[in-house]
Amino acid sequence: YPVHVIHNGIDTSKFFNISSDFREAHGLENKFLLLGVATAWDEIKGLSDYIKLADELGNDYKVILVGLTKKQKDNLPKNIFGIERTNSIEELVKIYSAADLYVNFSYCENYPGVNLESIACGTPVLTYDSGGSPESALNGIVIHKGDIKAAIKEIKLYRNNHKDKPEIFINREEIDKSETVKQYLQLC
């Protein structure tokens, strides 16, 4: 049987790079922002790895996690900025656009849309070599699962090489869900 791979897409009319006041609103102007987003946080999503990362990085960095429960948010160490789950795409776009680097520490992924959302908002991805996460990172930084030392090395290297956030050149049609739906229809 013929096999056709059609990747998941996102709504690129909603996810795009914008000017964001997120840093100013939260007093994070002078921090290098590392972002993680999940609908539910647990060990499979790498929650303890983000905590280890934040512990190892200096005060110039800030780990931001979106999608936490109130209890998880209240129990985070002070060096992590926690945000409860949001249903606001506009709020997510502001956060993605403000971040310097999206970090995906998930241990089990298929083809995560959060990587695509981040890239569409102009923020590159650092990810574990887990499932389809490297594939959806679109030329991002890929490290071995659980290797926090490699993550720190790559984050610092990235920061040193990119004093200003680089512009990401992507084919938006390639990741747009309306285009991927067309590919499904062409197969029918």
VEXVEX-555349 format. One line per field, with one value per residue: residue in three letters; x, y, z of N, C-alpha, C, CB in turn; residue number from 1. Coordinates in steps of 0.001 Angstrom, whole numbers, plus 500000, padded with zeros to 6 digits. Glycine has a CB too. Example, Ala and Ser with C-alpha at 12.3 -4.5 7.8 and 13.67 -1.06 7.14 Angstrom:
2
rest [ALA  SER]
n.xx [513190  512850]
n.yy [494310  497750]
n.zz [507800  507080]
ca.xx [512300  513670]
ca.yy [495500  498940]
ca.zz [507800  507140]
c.xx [513200  512900]
c.yy [496700  500030]
c.zz [507800  507870]
cb.xx [511308  514084]
cb.yy [495527  499402]
cb.zz [509046  505725]
nr [1  2]
//
This chain:
188
rest [TYR  PRO  VAL  HIS  VAL  ILE  HIS  ASN  GLY  ILE  ASP  THR  SER  LYS  PHE  PHE  ASN  ILE  SER  SER  ASP  PHE  ARG  GLU  ALA  HIS  GLY  LEU  GLU  ASN  LYS  PHE  LEU  LEU  LEU  GLY  VAL  ALA  THR  ALA  TRP  ASP  GLU  ILE  LYS  GLY  LEU  SER  ASP  TYR  ILE  LYS  LEU  ALA  ASP  GLU  LEU  GLY  ASN  ASP  TYR  LYS  VAL  ILE  LEU  VAL  GLY  LEU  THR  LYS  LYS  GLN  LYS  ASP  ASN  LEU  PRO  LYS  ASN  ILE  PHE  GLY  ILE  GLU  ARG  THR  ASN  SER  ILE  GLU  GLU  LEU  VAL  LYS  ILE  TYR  SER  ALA  ALA  ASP  LEU  TYR  VAL  ASN  PHE  SER  TYR  CYS  GLU  ASN  TYR  PRO  GLY  VAL  ASN  LEU  GLU  SER  ILE  ALA  CYS  GLY  THR  PRO  VAL  LEU  THR  TYR  ASP  SER  GLY  GLY  SER  PRO  GLU  SER  ALA  LEU  ASN  GLY  ILE  VAL  ILE  HIS  LYS  GLY  ASP  ILE  LYS  ALA  ALA  ILE  LYS  GLU  ILE  LYS  LEU  TYR  ARG  ASN  ASN  HIS  LYS  ASP  LYS  PRO  GLU  ILE  PHE  ILE  ASN  ARG  GLU  GLU  ILE  ASP  LYS  SER  GLU  THR  VAL  LYS  GLN  TYR  LEU  GLN  LEU  CYS]
n.xx [500837  500470  502145  501519  502760  501391  501822  500741  499101  499009  497071  498077  497155  496581  498763  501595  504501  504527  504669  505281  504198  504769  507177  507692  505336  505650  508038  510404  512347  515196  515940  516819  514540  513155  510906  508205  505377  502361  499415  498933  500966  503491  505710  506241  506071  508319  508567  510171  512660  512682  512705  515203  516795  516262  517355  520063  520792  521830  520901  520329  518638  515298  512918  509857  506760  503822  500463  500079  498627  496902  497909  500390  501637  501817  503646  506063  509594  511090  512583  511299  508835  505524  502519  499085  496873  495735  493099  493331  494356  495543  496929  498787  500224  501452  503167  504737  505939  507460  509361  512761  513743  512199  511633  511415  510963  509753  509231  507851  506481  504468  504030  504535  502417  503018  505690  505556  503810  505384  507569  506195  505593  508014  509972  512643  513273  514399  514799  514172  515313  512864  510394  508392  509184  511764  511465  509336  510516  511765  514580  515617  517320  518524  518708  519825  517415  516768  519274  520427  522758  523716  521607  521893  524427  523851  521864  523256  525231  523597  522474  524789  525498  523408  522682  520617  517278  517027  515661  513287  513065  510504  508430  505351  503050  503638  503290  500726  497426  495258  496414  497415  495055  494081  495874  495049  492517  493209  494099  491818]
n.yy [498811  502236  504789  507823  510672  513102  515944  517305  520454  523976  526883  529360  531879  532794  532269  533974  536093  538768  542132  542212  542846  541284  540760  543243  543539  541637  542113  541100  542074  542038  539417  536198  534415  531253  529041  526810  524945  523280  521219  519694  519161  516904  514204  512930  515018  516284  517895  517894  518149  520748  522108  521306  522482  525233  525519  525174  527215  530647  533844  535429  534154  532960  530554  529836  528431  527333  526402  525105  523574  525188  524278  523123  525429  526974  525441  525632  526320  529510  530435  529829  530953  530574  529870  529471  527252  528520  529620  531422  532252  534574  535459  533355  533712  536171  535381  533328  534939  536680  535079  533847  531361  528315  525528  522111  519580  517123  513636  511900  512177  512933  514569  517453  520228  522514  523116  523984  526165  527886  528368  529574  531934  533127  532117  530030  526436  524233  520872  517608  514471  513054  511050  512579  515142  516372  516521  518304  520536  521937  522465  523099  522968  519901  517571  514818  512880  513902  515045  517412  518883  519116  520613  523037  523822  524156  526134  528323  528646  529234  531653  533272  533402  534702  537634  539346  538369  535953  536132  533848  531906  530463  528281  529194  528083  525407  524600  525301  524573  524592  524017  521454  520054  520236  518515  516060  515911  515741  513161  511664]
n.zz [500000  499261  501111  502700  504166  506105  507744  510905  511165  512053  512951  511172  510805  513229  514849  514936  514777  517014  518339  521692  525023  527134  528606  529887  531363  533315  534574  533368  531696  531407  531181  529839  528188  528587  527359  528083  527142  527883  527881  530051  532819  533722  534663  532231  530453  531200  533483  535887  534731  533706  536099  537119  535127  535503  538047  537531  535795  535681  537203  535024  533365  532746  533331  531918  532406  530945  531411  533765  536722  539442  541873  541067  540104  542461  543846  542545  542259  543053  540923  538603  536422  536615  534826  534780  532989  529877  527794  525877  522801  521939  524223  524459  522058  522567  524624  523413  521421  522954  524155  524183  523498  522804  524792  524676  526651  526615  527109  525577  522570  519672  517042  517914  518211  519662  519195  516518  516816  518356  516618  514494  515751  515810  517511  518081  518586  521133  521657  523069  521715  520992  519783  517315  517850  517238  514459  514125  515094  513182  512086  514557  517763  518820  521411  523499  525330  528626  529084  530722  531074  528448  527444  528846  527917  525146  525246  526358  524390  522195  523117  523296  520614  519454  519921  519354  518793  516324  513011  511940  509141  507561  505663  505717  504696  504686  507316  507907  508911  507137  504720  505188  505488  502903  501681  502717  501539  498851  498678  498786]
ca.xx [500000  501250  502133  501649  502909  500841  502070  499743  499330  498455  496414  499090  496527  496510  500093  502613  505319  503969  505312  504649  504536  504828  508362  507486  504214  506045  509364  511380  513015  516620  516116  516743  513337  513051  509481  507618  503910  501708  498045  499031  502368  503856  507077  506356  506316  509639  508469  511338  513826  512629  513119  516663  517362  516176  518300  521437  521054  521988  519805  520057  517686  514030  512099  508430  505946  502412  499570  500158  497496  497182  498766  501739  502176  502142  504760  507274  510644  510973  513302  510440  507620  504448  501247  498073  496360  494993  492360  493489  495415  496226  497888  499859  501031  502299  504215  505646  506685  508389  510402  513984  513925  511193  512288  510483  511596  508825  509831  506993  505780  504239  504461  503922  502011  503634  506911  505144  503261  506517  508301  505342  505671  509372  510855  513193  513003  515363  513965  514732  515164  511732  509338  508393  509521  512830  510954  508517  511330  512189  515980  515942  518407  518062  519624  519341  516452  517286  520637  520309  524050  523726  520630  522516  525493  523240  521164  524268  525815  522597  522382  526009  525540  522232  522443  519247  516514  517130  514416  513143  512465  509774  507342  504160  502081  504053  502813  499356  496467  494398  497180  497490  493726  494033  496630  494149  491454  493790  494254  490489]
ca.yy [500000  503482  505504  509279  511364  514454  516464  518172  521873  524923  528032  530414  533205  533174  532154  534715  536937  540098  542924  541744  543539  540257  540962  544434  543310  540705  542468  540152  542761  541730  537972  535339  533649  529881  528765  525491  525004  521971  521219  519054  518981  515755  513764  512627  516314  516743  518952  517936  518600  522215  522554  521140  523495  526536  525498  525220  528465  531819  534805  536089  533308  532696  529498  530141  527270  527663  525257  524460  523676  526152  523600  523045  526790  527376  524631  525835  527144  530927  530745  529492  531764  529667  530421  528431  527002  529609  529309  532592  532156  535870  535455  532438  534342  537169  534688  532742  536008  537300  534129  533767  529996  527377  524306  520988  518487  515991  512322  511117  513107  512499  515695  518464  521519  523624  523496  524754  527441  528709  528769  530527  533194  533640  531618  528712  525343  523250  519740  516271  513580  512253  510907  513531  516492  516970  516777  519513  521659  522632  522905  523566  522311  518600  516946  513542  512957  513960  515590  518810  519545  519487  521694  524264  524177  524646  527398  529378  528831  529944  533037  533992  533579  535454  538757  539715  537194  535831  535953  532476  531839  529213  528254  529159  527157  524051  524268  525787  523461  524594  523348  520021  519507  520084  517307  514922  515873  515302  511706  511009]
ca.zz [500000  499295  502386  502554  505441  506133  509093  511513  510946  513022  512329  511074  510829  514642  515436  514188  515640  517278  519377  522918  526259  528183  529450  530707  532273  534375  535088  532828  530589  531270  531311  528655  528491  528099  527479  527911  527146  527843  528390  531373  533175  534543  534380  530798  529804  531619  534493  536784  533962  533679  537432  537144  534237  536175  539172  537027  535082  536545  537335  533747  532639  533416  532745  531989  532091  530736  531411  535075  537639  540505  542848  540496  540058  543830  544355  541750  542863  542686  539681  537465  536332  536237  534345  534683  531642  529259  526572  525029  521797  521922  525325  524082  521013  523240  525381  522412  520743  523901  524567  523380  523036  523274  525250  524744  527388  526678  526900  524690  521681  518291  516207  518774  517664  520394  518473  515346  517282  518760  515410  513769  516488  515699  518566  517749  519504  521611  522027  523226  520563  521427  518786  516212  518292  516418  513119  514148  515555  511950  512177  515903  518484  519311  522366  524035  526431  529980  529156  531156  530824  527025  527281  529342  526959  523907  525541  526496  523067  521399  523604  522917  519159  519000  520825  519015  518376  514864  512277  511467  507811  507381  504695  506568  504095  505060  508658  508081  508937  505943  503666  505471  505190  501438  501339  503008  500528  497582  498717  498684]
c.xx [500875  501083  502355  501740  502369  500987  500887  500099  498731  497795  497394  498479  496399  497873  501111  503323  504695  504875  504559  505119  504676  506002  508149  506398  504603  507458  510465  512235  514447  516923  516102  515636  513313  511633  509154  506108  503368  500270  497984  500502  502544  505274  507276  506629  507627  509639  509703  512599  513851  513077  514635  517346  517383  517157  519738  521788  521140  520772  519468  519006  516399  513279  510636  507675  504483  501602  499554  498809  497869  498135  500208  502399  502626  503350  506051  508334  510547  511665  512543  509187  506513  503184  500266  497596  495549  494259  492473  494662  496211  497276  499072  500789  501952  503466  505225  506536  507720  509563  511608  514162  512819  511902  511234  511211  510685  509559  509034  506165  505498  504787  503876  503663  502650  504943  506572  504607  504394  507275  507505  505362  507100  510351  511332  513045  514266  514518  514781  514492  514068  510648  509488  508764  510677  512349  510118  509277  511890  513560  516333  517112  517857  519140  519004  518400  517168  518652  520587  521623  524150  522757  521243  523591  524891  522508  522156  524949  524860  522527  523601  526067  524389  521912  521052  518555  516555  515755  514392  512437  511824  508765  506061  503096  502373  503499  501370  498353  495548  495100  497263  496142  493564  494770  495800  493094  491968  493969  492917  490073]
c.yy [501243  504177  506979  509890  512780  514945  517275  519618  522696  526060  529200  531806  533692  533136  532807  535645  538317  540838  542634  542551  542564  540480  542125  544200  542446  540967  541551  540764  542314  540245  537303  534342  532304  529411  527294  525624  523587  522121  520561  518764  517781  515346  513412  513904  516940  517807  519025  518377  520124  522779  522431  522215  524855  526622  525690  526545  529625  532729  535535  535348  533175  531632  529879  528892  527676  526371  524498  524506  524712  525543  523506  524423  527236  526628  524777  526591  528575  531275  530287  530347  530862  530394  529263  528314  528198  529085  530445  532410  533453  535950  534536  533053  535401  536499  534044  533816  536651  536390  534178  532386  529136  526074  523215  519797  517267  514685  511465  512072  512447  513587  516944  519810  522691  524059  524384  526121  528395  529245  529796  531902  533739  533148  530211  527718  524570  522091  518491  515485  512555  512227  511888  514944  517108  517343  518056  520724  522466  523278  523509  522797  521019  518002  515637  513774  512960  514592  517092  519558  519977  520628  523026  524747  524789  525970  528538  529679  529619  531414  533847  534291  534408  536558  539339  538457  537089  535679  534532  532515  530473  529386  528090  528216  525718  523631  524704  524645  523457  523905  521846  519349  519301  518813  516051  514785  515406  513802  510967  510774]
c.zz [500000  500657  502105  503947  505278  507569  509592  511228  512073  512257  512296  510954  512271  515320  514511  515163  515777  518250  520670  524122  527438  529133  530426  531753  533463  534915  534621  531710  530356  531399  529937  528956  527777  528390  527295  528023  527059  528326  529756  531640  534093  534165  532904  530005  530267  532698  535391  536040  533834  535023  537574  536299  534921  537340  538711  536343  536070  536521  536038  532926  533448  532640  532984  531570  532044  530728  532724  535801  538697  541528  542340  540507  541450  544387  543551  542539  542317  541368  538430  537540  535796  535842  534239  533241  531143  528037  525574  524071  521772  523027  525011  523044  521613  523966  524430  521792  521649  524252  523633  522768  523633  523619  525392  525361  527507  526352  525924  523846  520345  517365  516866  518094  518381  519740  517279  515741  517651  517545  514617  514430  516552  516746  518231  518897  519848  522120  522293  521937  520876  520357  517644  516607  517501  515010  513071  514680  514389  512096  513526  516483  519086  520210  522854  525212  527777  530155  529453  530913  529364  526767  527704  528376  525697  524114  525639  525163  522173  521821  523180  521424  518616  520001  520596  518533  516852  514225  511716  510119  507628  506250  505500  506006  504509  506417  508905  507964  507720  504775  503920  505233  503688  500999  501619  501925  499177  497528  498529  497256]
cb.xx [499052  500809  503220  500441  504405  499326  503336  499639  498746  499560  495110  499991  495132  495551  500459  501982  506748  502524  505313  504940  503475  504931  509607  507120  503066  505958  509343  510663  513002  517408  515017  518138  512110  514125  508715  508175  503370  502479  497103  498168  502918  502848  507426  505068  505161  510360  507236  511567  513825  511199  512403  517057  516564  514747  518180  521656  519954  523209  520149  521338  518297  513181  512442  508051  506168  502208  499947  501240  497143  495873  498219  501690  501122  500948  504360  506944  512058  511547  514680  510077  507830  504152  501415  496889  495497  495932  490889  493688  494825  495210  497201  499276  500128  501464  503595  504842  505731  507653  509837  515200  515332  510069  513040  509917  511999  507640  509959  506074  506599  502703  503983  504787  500521  503885  507680  504090  502321  507461  508608  503898  505129  509333  510135  514660  511973  516337  512957  514105  516523  511168  507992  507065  509868  514009  510124  507282  512469  511166  516270  514735  519009  517728  519929  520522  515460  517335  521406  519920  525231  523365  519352  523120  526342  522274  520354  525317  526153  521211  522243  527231  525539  521007  523518  519195  515040  518017  514271  512355  513522  509064  507522  503580  502100  505569  503712  499036  495631  494011  498592  497952  492615  494653  497955  493467  490818  495120  494889  489428]
cb.yy [500003  504436  504951  509889  511379  514495  517323  517922  522309  525467  528420  530153  533169  532260  530671  535519  537048  540000  544472  540263  544591  538869  541227  545631  542661  539286  542476  538916  544225  542489  537372  534613  534444  528936  529580  524482  525880  520930  520503  517730  520240  514566  512561  511939  517272  517258  518736  516557  517957  522710  521732  519735  523573  526788  524186  524084  528734  532603  535812  536212  531906  533988  528078  531369  526143  528456  524334  525133  522277  526606  522192  522482  527771  527151  523188  526589  526539  531783  530095  527969  533033  528727  531163  528726  525726  530774  529028  533846  531850  537014  535015  531139  534971  538000  533617  532019  537069  537687  532707  534116  529450  527152  524537  520630  518960  516203  511600  510149  514391  512229  515540  518682  521652  523226  522239  523990  527225  527906  527543  530004  533005  535090  531629  528840  524410  523841  519467  515537  512866  512794  511084  513547  516473  516005  515593  519281  521157  523697  523912  523440  523248  517635  517906  512654  511785  512627  515324  518884  518601  518276  521404  524038  522927  523606  527289  528975  527470  529273  533063  533190  532242  534514  539846  540852  537271  534635  537017  531593  532106  528785  527094  530566  527278  523957  524903  526876  523524  526041  523944  519782  520445  521325  517258  515098  517245  515978  511292  511844]
cb.zz [501212  498140  503365  501749  505912  505645  509114  513035  509606  513989  513096  509887  510142  515379  515695  512990  515091  517845  519029  523133  526571  527556  528573  529825  531528  533857  536568  532307  530835  532300  532209  528330  528117  528769  526476  528959  525964  528713  527415  531449  533842  534351  535246  530278  530084  530455  535345  537425  532564  533337  538535  536633  532925  536674  539938  536059  534029  536135  538388  532944  532349  533545  533363  531081  533120  529405  530317  535932  538293  541192  543155  539053  539497  544730  544375  540463  542581  543785  539706  537451  535411  537361  532955  535628  531622  528876  526887  525882  520394  522076  526630  523548  519936  524239  526311  521304  520234  525167  524609  524231  523421  522203  526599  523327  528772  525700  528219  525496  521475  518014  514680  519958  517724  521854  518002  514554  518495  519657  514530  513694  517897  515752  519930  517371  518914  522743  520947  524456  520220  522742  519427  515576  519759  516313  512641  514988  516430  511567  511096  516818  519596  518126  523569  524468  526363  530511  527828  532655  531184  526140  528105  530740  526593  523354  526852  527536  522428  521548  525137  523319  518487  518818  520632  517930  518889  514487  511134  512494  506702  508699  503626  506723  502560  505077  509689  507048  510203  505553  503569  506917  505725  500742  502131  504386  500383  497353  500042  499375]
nr [1  2  3  4  5  6  7  8  9  10  11  12  13  14  15  16  17  18  19  20  21  22  23  24  25  26  27  28  29  30  31  32  33  34  35  36  37  38  39  40  41  42  43  44  45  46  47  48  49  50  51  52  53  54  55  56  57  58  59  60  61  62  63  64  65  66  67  68  69  70  71  72  73  74  75  76  77  78  79  80  81  82  83  84  85  86  87  88  89  90  91  92  93  94  95  96  97  98  99  100  101  102  103  104  105  106  107  108  109  110  111  112  113  114  115  116  117  118  119  120  121  122  123  124  125  126  127  128  129  130  131  132  133  134  135  136  137  138  139  140  141  142  143  144  145  146  147  148  149  150  151  152  153  154  155  156  157  158  159  160  161  162  163  164  165  166  167  168  169  170  171  172  173  174  175  176  177  178  179  180  181  182  183  184  185  186  187  188]
//
